[in-house]
Amino acid sequence: MDLLCKAYGDASDEDGEFENLGEVKYKRQCSIPPHKRTCSEAYAPVQSPSPAVVLPAQPPSRYVSKRNRAILAAKTTSTPSAALPLPNPPTTNVEPLVGLTLDSELPSDILNLLKCKKNIAAAKSRVSTGLSVSLNGHTSAVNSIQWSKSHGHLLASASMDQAVYVWNVWNRNQQKVCALRCHNAAVKDVRWSSDGLSLLSCGYDCSSRLVDIEKGTQTQMFKEEQTVEVVRFHPENSSLFLSGGSKGLLRLWDIRVGAVVKEYLKGLGPILDVEFSRDGNNFISSSDTSNSRISENTIVLWDVMRQVPLSNQVYAEAYTCTCVRYHPYGSCFIAQSNGNYIAVFSARLPYKLDKYKRYENHGVWGFPVKCNFNMDGQQIASGSSDGCIYLYDYKSSTLLKKIKAFEQACVDVAFHPTIPDVIASCSWRGEISVFG
């Protein structure tokens, strides 16, 4: 027995030595830690926290697990923000122009006026009767114009030719610097965003569209079941805007969610104009009542948050009003009446019509003629069916000046937001003229 035990004991010791030698050789060949991992598990790709770092390609002979392949694929693709879809696909009918807001091409005198920003209280508006700049490019009636408040050399125009143009008014080389053709029907209104980098327009294609003018992309589209006649940004929250259309529907939209957040229903006729109060708590709507015997809905004042009318018995005369405007500082508003005059109303309860003050002598005669205050509220400018611009003194309502601008109806007028003696106007034939 001792001999057998000795014989088997020697054999087992030799086997253990061979096993130890094999383990040493295996360690040298695979170079793995003592706790025995397979060669495929030994590879672990370096994960960098920065998405911009691209990992080197792995040799084809080395196995990479499915999980690691997914990590590598995620690292080498574009950033996640680039993969997110836009709310609406960008349009191809926009001419992008990087540097559109730059004013390096302006004459030195205009550049100085824009930069110094004259004291509004001390400024006196003396609009010249001589034509300063003529802007040509639209092939049909221009419905709306607006100066950019943040970039005073830029003017936007919306036309029946389905285009929105941005004009660098005093540019030495090229005045029409951007053409936005996002709509497939006539464009009724256009408004600048508060930062001056986007334009909101609306029209007969039953939509409102927000466009980034420097990138040349349509960022959002807001579709409705009516022709959208007018849009206005909220004065305190640039993410909100109000729209009014041909079916009498008034809607407050939130750009951040791309949806309607409030709707104002009263069975009105087609909406002709809207205007927010300075604090944004109220707004005025003007609607067409020509097909109705009820004239009390011509002008309605609304509470924005409660979605209820504050008063609908403001204007009792049997005329529609093509335009409504709040005074920039006073507690009143004006309305352009088809009775060929501008009426004045109190902006406080009970919103009474001032029967002793009217701005007359110009004509409307069925055209969508608009009016506007200058920046200090001391003057009112109005377009006219005879192609002239009429300037009135706000307090006395006397006619200060009459400027012949066009052969056909002058539709819209806009005082410059910082230069007191400059005014832009547009015509039913598609012309745009700047005086001052």
C-alpha distance (Angstrom), angle and dihedral (degrees) to the residues before:
residue distance angle dihedral
M1 . . .
D2 3.76 . .
L3 3.76 90.2 .
L4 3.82 91.4 50.6
C5 3.78 92.7 47.8
K6 3.78 90.9 48.7
A7 3.78 92.0 48.6
Y8 3.85 94.2 49.4
G9 3.81 91.5 41.5
D10 3.82 91.8 56.0
A11 3.78 91.4 48.7
S12 3.80 93.4 50.8
D13 3.80 91.4 50.2
E14 3.79 91.0 52.9
D15 3.79 90.8 49.5
G16 3.81 90.3 52.1
E17 3.80 90.1 50.8
F18 3.81 91.1 51.3
E19 3.78 90.0 47.8
N20 3.79 91.1 51.6
L21 3.80 91.1 48.2
G22 3.82 90.1 49.7
E23 3.77 91.1 50.0
V24 3.79 91.5 51.3
K25 3.81 90.7 49.8
Y26 3.81 90.7 48.0
K27 3.81 90.9 50.8
R28 3.78 91.3 50.6
Q29 3.81 92.6 49.0
C30 3.82 99.6 45.2
S31 3.83 99.1 25.7
I32 3.78 94.4 -149.1
P33 3.81 130.1 149.6
P34 3.79 117.9 -89.7
H35 3.85 93.3 -101.9
K36 3.81 91.7 78.8
R37 3.83 114.2 -115.9
T38 3.76 124.6 177.6
C39 3.77 118.4 -110.3
S40 3.82 92.0 -112.2
E41 3.81 91.2 54.7
A42 3.78 92.5 48.2
Y43 3.86 91.9 71.9
A44 3.79 115.1 85.6
P45 3.84 117.8 169.2
V46 3.77 117.4 -132.7
Q47 3.81 109.0 -107.7
S48 3.78 113.4 -149.5
P49 3.79 118.0 -161.2
S50 3.80 91.6 -138.4
P51 3.84 114.2 85.4
A52 3.79 90.6 -153.0
V53 3.82 93.4 67.0
V54 3.80 112.9 96.0
L55 3.80 115.3 -152.5
P56 3.82 118.0 -132.2
A57 3.77 117.3 -101.2
Q58 3.79 115.0 -95.0
P59 3.83 120.9 -123.8
P60 3.82 112.4 -96.8
S61 3.78 92.9 -124.6
R62 3.79 93.6 61.9
Y63 3.82 117.6 85.5
V64 3.80 116.0 -127.0
S65 3.77 119.1 -164.3
K66 3.80 122.7 -123.5
R67 3.80 91.5 -108.7
N68 3.79 92.8 51.8
R69 3.80 91.3 47.1
A70 3.81 88.8 55.1
I71 3.82 90.6 51.0
L72 3.80 91.5 50.0
A73 3.81 91.7 48.2
A74 3.81 91.2 51.6
K75 3.81 91.0 49.4
T76 3.80 95.6 52.0
T77 3.82 98.4 45.3
S78 3.82 124.7 87.3
T79 3.77 121.6 -80.8
P80 3.81 116.7 -74.1
S81 3.81 93.6 -116.6
A82 3.80 90.8 60.8
A83 3.79 90.4 54.3
L84 3.79 95.3 54.2
P85 3.83 111.9 104.4
L86 3.79 119.8 -120.6
P87 3.81 117.6 -118.3
N88 3.81 86.7 -112.1
P89 3.80 128.2 12.4
P90 3.81 113.2 -101.5
T91 3.75 115.4 -102.1
T92 3.77 122.6 -117.6
N93 3.82 93.2 -148.4
V94 3.79 95.6 79.1
E95 3.78 124.4 98.0
P96 3.82 105.9 -140.6
L97 3.77 116.8 -147.8
V98 3.78 117.4 -175.9
G99 3.79 109.2 -153.2
L100 3.78 94.3 27.7
T101 3.79 91.2 139.9
L102 3.81 93.6 54.2
D103 3.80 116.0 109.5
S104 3.81 99.6 -161.3
E105 3.83 92.9 117.3
L106 3.81 95.1 56.8
P107 3.81 124.5 110.3
S108 3.80 112.8 -100.3
D109 3.82 95.2 -115.2
I110 3.83 93.0 52.8
L111 3.80 90.8 44.3
N112 3.80 90.8 53.6
L113 3.80 91.7 49.6
L114 3.80 91.9 50.7
K115 3.79 93.9 47.9
C116 3.78 100.2 43.2
K117 3.84 93.5 52.7
K118 3.78 99.3 -155.4
N119 3.77 120.5 -124.0
I120 3.80 104.1 -88.8
A121 3.79 94.0 -150.1
A122 3.81 92.3 54.2
A123 3.79 97.0 39.7
K124 3.80 118.6 103.5
S125 3.77 117.4 -159.4
R126 3.80 111.7 -133.0
V127 3.77 104.1 166.9
S128 3.77 111.6 -162.5
T129 3.80 120.5 -127.7
G130 3.81 89.3 -139.7
L131 3.80 119.0 97.0
S132 3.81 111.2 -110.6
V133 3.82 103.3 -179.6
S134 3.81 133.3 4.2
L135 3.82 117.2 -157.1
N136 3.79 116.4 -161.5
G137 3.79 128.2 -179.7
H138 3.79 110.4 92.4
T139 3.80 115.2 101.4
S140 3.80 97.2 -159.2
A141 3.80 141.3 30.2
V142 3.80 117.0 -42.6
N143 3.80 108.8 -136.1
S144 3.80 102.5 -176.1
I145 3.81 141.5 13.7
Q146 3.80 131.4 -175.9
W147 3.79 135.8 178.2
S148 3.78 119.1 -132.8
K149 3.80 109.6 -113.8
S150 3.80 93.7 -156.4
H151 3.83 96.9 42.8
G152 3.78 105.6 34.2
H153 3.80 96.2 -170.9
L154 3.82 92.2 64.4
L155 3.81 126.1 86.9
A156 3.83 124.9 -177.2
S157 3.81 124.4 -153.5
A158 3.83 133.0 -171.3
S159 3.79 120.6 -156.0
M160 3.78 144.7 -174.1
D161 3.83 86.8 -117.6
Q162 3.85 87.6 79.3
A163 3.81 93.5 -108.5
V164 3.79 137.6 114.2
Y165 3.81 114.0 -155.3
V166 3.78 129.7 -164.3
W167 3.79 113.6 -151.6
N168 3.79 127.6 -160.1
V169 3.79 89.5 -152.2
W170 3.81 101.2 -162.3
N171 3.80 98.5 31.1
R172 3.80 111.6 138.4
N173 3.80 95.0 -146.3
Q174 3.80 112.2 25.8
Q175 3.78 126.3 13.7
K176 3.81 101.2 178.0
V177 3.77 98.6 61.4
C178 3.79 104.1 160.9
A179 3.83 133.9 29.5
L180 3.81 118.2 -165.7
R181 3.80 113.8 -165.0
C182 3.79 101.1 171.5
H183 3.81 96.6 127.3
N184 3.80 123.4 76.3
A185 3.83 93.2 -155.2
A186 3.79 138.8 37.6
V187 3.83 115.8 -48.0
K188 3.81 115.6 -131.7
D189 3.79 105.9 -177.7
V190 3.82 141.8 10.4
R191 3.82 131.1 -168.1
W192 3.82 134.0 -176.2
S193 3.80 120.3 -127.1
S194 3.80 116.1 -120.8
D195 3.83 92.7 -102.8
G196 3.80 91.9 50.4
L197 3.81 93.5 -127.7
S198 3.81 99.8 101.6
L199 3.79 137.4 47.3
L200 3.79 126.9 -148.9
S201 3.80 115.1 -156.1
C202 3.80 136.0 171.8
G203 3.77 138.2 -172.0
Y204 3.77 154.7 139.1
D205 3.82 94.0 -41.2
C206 3.84 87.1 77.5
S207 3.77 94.7 -113.0
S208 3.79 145.3 99.7
R209 3.80 116.6 -142.5
L210 3.79 132.1 -161.5
V211 3.82 114.8 -152.4
D212 3.80 131.5 -172.5
I213 3.79 100.9 -138.4
E214 3.82 97.5 -161.9
K215 3.80 97.0 47.2
G216 3.78 92.9 38.6
T217 3.79 94.6 -132.3
Q218 3.77 133.6 128.3
T219 3.78 102.7 -128.6
Q220 3.81 99.7 -175.1
M221 3.81 142.3 6.5
F222 3.81 124.4 -159.1
K223 3.80 111.1 -159.8
E224 3.82 124.4 -156.9
E225 3.80 138.1 175.9
Q226 3.80 92.6 -120.5
T227 3.78 139.2 57.6
V228 3.80 105.2 -89.0
E229 3.79 107.7 -132.2
V230 3.80 103.1 175.8
V231 3.83 141.6 11.4
R232 3.82 130.9 -168.8
F233 3.82 131.3 -176.5
H234 3.80 117.0 -130.7
P235 3.85 107.7 -104.8
E236 3.82 94.6 -135.5
N237 3.80 102.0 32.6
S238 3.80 116.6 40.9
S239 3.81 90.7 -167.9
L240 3.82 90.0 70.4
F241 3.77 128.8 69.1
L242 3.79 135.8 173.3
S243 3.80 124.3 -133.8
G244 3.79 131.1 -168.9
G245 3.78 127.8 -170.9
S246 3.77 151.5 -177.2
K247 3.81 94.7 -82.4
G248 3.79 93.5 56.3
L249 3.81 93.9 -106.0
L250 3.81 119.0 146.2
R251 3.80 117.1 -164.7
L252 3.79 135.6 -179.6
W253 3.83 111.0 -146.7
D254 3.80 129.7 -161.8
I255 3.81 111.3 -146.5
R256 3.82 91.8 -160.1
V257 3.81 92.7 64.9
G258 3.81 98.1 22.6
A259 3.79 93.1 -130.2
V260 3.80 143.6 103.4
V261 3.80 112.6 -89.1
K262 3.83 98.3 177.6
E263 3.79 134.7 18.7
Y264 3.79 126.8 -163.8
L265 3.82 113.1 -150.8
K266 3.78 125.9 -174.9
G267 3.80 107.8 132.4
L268 3.80 93.5 -102.3
G269 3.77 127.6 168.9
P270 3.82 121.9 -111.8
I271 3.80 110.4 -41.5
L272 3.80 111.5 -117.3
D273 3.81 101.0 178.4
V274 3.82 144.2 -9.0
E275 3.79 132.5 -163.7
F276 3.83 132.4 -173.9
S277 3.78 121.5 -137.9
R278 3.82 115.7 -115.9
D279 3.83 93.4 -98.0
G280 3.81 93.2 42.8
N281 3.81 93.9 -126.0
N282 3.82 94.3 113.6
F283 3.77 138.2 25.0
I284 3.80 138.1 -166.6
S285 3.79 125.0 -132.6
S286 3.78 127.0 -164.3
S287 3.78 118.9 -160.1
D288 3.80 138.3 -176.6
T289 3.80 111.3 -105.4
S290 3.81 97.2 170.4
N291 3.81 91.3 112.8
S292 3.80 93.1 48.9
R293 3.77 134.7 65.1
I294 3.77 90.6 -140.7
S295 3.80 108.6 90.8
E296 3.80 95.4 170.9
N297 3.81 91.2 87.5
T298 3.80 93.8 60.1
I299 3.83 91.7 100.7
V300 3.80 121.3 20.6
L301 3.81 127.9 -179.9
W302 3.80 115.3 -148.1
D303 3.79 137.8 -162.9
V304 3.81 105.2 -130.9
M305 3.80 98.4 -150.2
R306 3.80 100.5 37.5
Q307 3.82 93.6 42.3
V308 3.80 91.7 -139.3
P309 3.82 130.6 122.2
L310 3.79 114.6 -106.2
S311 3.78 90.5 -161.5
N312 3.80 137.3 -9.2
Q313 3.79 98.7 177.5
V314 3.78 97.4 75.6
Y315 3.80 101.5 113.6
A316 3.78 116.8 31.0
E317 3.80 100.0 174.5
A318 3.79 119.0 108.6
Y319 3.82 95.7 -110.8
T320 3.76 132.8 100.5
C321 3.80 119.3 -129.4
T322 3.78 117.6 -132.7
C323 3.80 95.7 -166.3
V324 3.82 140.2 23.3
R325 3.83 125.5 -168.5
Y326 3.81 133.5 179.3
H327 3.80 117.9 -135.9
P328 3.84 107.9 -106.4
Y329 3.82 92.4 -126.5
G330 3.81 111.5 0.4
S331 3.80 129.2 79.4
C332 3.79 97.8 -107.3
F333 3.79 142.4 79.5
I334 3.79 135.0 -152.5
A335 3.80 132.7 -140.0
Q336 3.81 128.9 -157.3
S337 3.80 105.1 -132.1
N338 3.79 127.8 -156.8
G339 3.79 84.0 -132.1
N340 3.84 85.2 82.6
Y341 3.79 97.4 -104.8
I342 3.81 141.1 86.3
A343 3.81 115.0 -116.1
V344 3.82 126.3 -153.1
F345 3.82 124.6 -141.0
S346 3.78 135.3 -177.0
A347 3.81 113.5 -108.7
R348 3.81 90.7 -147.3
L349 3.78 130.0 73.3
P350 2.99 125.8 -43.9
Y351 3.87 87.1 25.3
K352 3.78 94.2 -143.6
L353 3.79 125.7 -168.7
D354 3.80 113.8 -115.4
K355 3.81 100.7 -125.0
Y356 3.79 93.5 -172.4
K357 3.79 99.8 56.0
R358 3.81 128.0 62.8
Y359 3.78 134.7 152.7
E360 3.80 105.9 -136.4
N361 3.84 142.7 162.6
H362 3.82 97.9 74.0
G363 3.81 123.8 93.0
V364 3.80 133.4 -128.7
W365 3.82 102.9 172.7
G366 3.80 97.6 171.0
F367 3.82 98.8 -43.2
P368 3.85 118.9 122.7
V369 3.81 90.4 -111.7
K370 3.81 116.2 174.4
C371 3.79 135.9 -162.1
N372 3.79 135.6 -156.7
F373 3.80 145.0 -169.9
N374 3.78 121.8 -121.3
M375 3.80 116.7 -119.3
D376 3.81 96.8 -87.6
G377 3.81 94.5 40.6
Q378 3.80 94.4 -121.6
Q379 3.80 95.9 114.4
I380 3.79 136.7 41.4
A381 3.79 123.2 -153.1
S382 3.78 122.9 -161.4
G383 3.76 135.1 -175.3
S384 3.77 119.2 -134.5
S385 3.78 142.5 -155.4
D386 3.82 89.5 -116.8
G387 3.84 92.1 63.1
C388 3.81 95.7 -106.8
I389 3.80 134.3 122.5
Y390 3.81 113.6 -129.8
L391 3.81 119.2 -156.1
Y392 3.82 117.9 -160.8
D393 3.78 134.0 -173.8
Y394 3.80 106.0 -117.9
K395 3.81 97.7 -144.5
S396 3.79 101.0 41.9
S397 3.85 97.0 27.4
T398 3.83 89.2 -138.2
L399 3.79 120.3 146.9
L400 3.81 108.6 -106.7
K401 3.78 102.2 178.8
K402 3.78 143.1 -5.3
I403 3.81 117.6 -152.2
K404 3.79 121.6 -167.6
A405 3.81 103.6 -137.7
F406 3.82 108.1 157.8
E407 3.79 143.6 5.9
Q408 3.81 91.1 -125.0
A409 3.81 130.6 45.4
C410 3.80 118.4 -49.1
V411 3.80 102.8 -134.2
D412 3.81 108.3 -179.2
V413 3.82 136.8 17.0
A414 3.81 128.9 -167.1
F415 3.80 128.5 -174.2
H416 3.80 114.8 -143.3
P417 3.84 110.6 -101.8
T418 3.84 95.6 -132.0
I419 3.83 109.6 14.0
P420 3.82 104.9 69.1
D421 3.82 99.4 -157.6
V422 3.82 99.0 50.8
I423 3.80 124.5 93.4
A424 3.82 131.1 173.4
S425 3.79 125.7 -152.5
C426 3.80 137.8 -179.6
S427 3.79 134.4 -155.4
W428 3.79 141.6 -139.9
R429 3.82 87.7 -113.7
G430 3.81 95.0 58.0
E431 3.80 101.3 -98.7
I432 3.80 125.8 134.7
S433 3.81 121.6 -158.8
V434 3.81 130.4 -175.2
F435 3.81 120.7 -157.7
G436 3.76 128.5 -168.4
